[in-house]
Amino acid sequence: MTDINKRVVQRRSDGDWEVRKPGADRASAVTSTQAEGIQRARTVLANDGGGELQVRSRKGTIRAQDTVAPGNDPRSSKG
């Protein structure tokens, strides 16, 4: 099985938002808003050949997931 290129946008304890690759020691980007974090994660994934974007809410639950082109969508259904 191949590793999926993935980035997670989540809130930090200081109130900022970070873009982090699962298992990484530190964030690849820190932004002041969630929207900026999502845009930065999309850019990083697109530059790295696509992959999965996961957005977490303030409480830490998964709020949204998306595939950034040209990544392979793990679900076969549209939407």
N, C-alpha and C positions, 0 to 999 in steps of 0.2 A: 504494500500500500504506500502511496506517495504522501509526503507531508503536504498539507494544505497551507498556502501562504495566508496568514490571518493577522488582522490587527484589531485591537479592542480599544474603544474610546470609553473611558471611565473617569469618574470624579475622584480627585485627590483629597486628602485630608485638609489641605489648605484652601479648598474651594475651587481651585483651577481644574482643568480637564486635561487628561493625558492620553496620548496615543501610544499603545504598548503592544509589542509582539509577545504572545504567550510564552512564558519561560525566560523572557529577557530580564536582565538585572536592573535596567533602567528604561525610562520612557524615551521613545524616539522624538517626541514633540510634546510640549506643554502649552496649552492655550487658555485664554481667560473665559471662553464660552464653549459650550458643547458643539454648537454649529461650526465654529472654527476648527475644533478637533475632528469633526466628521469630514470636513473638506480636506484637512491635512492628511487624514488617514486614506481618503480616496486617492489623493495625489501620490502618496507613498506606495500604495498598492498598484496603481496604474504604472508607475515607474519601475516597479519590481515584477511586472508581468501579470498583474491581476491577482485576485484572491478574494477571501471572505472578510467582510467588515461586520463587526459586532458592536452595537451601541448599548451601553448599560445606563440605566436610570440613576437618579441620585441615590436611590436605595440599594443599587447594585444588581437589580434584576435585569434580565435581558429585555431591552425595549424594542430593538429592531436588529435585523440581520439582512445583509445584501451581498450580492456577488459583484465585484468590480471587474469589468472586462479587461483583458480577455480570459479571465479565470473560468473554470468549469463549475457550473452550478450543480451542487450535489443533489438537487431535487429535479425531477423530470417535468414537473408541472409548471405551467406558465404563471407568473404572478409573484 
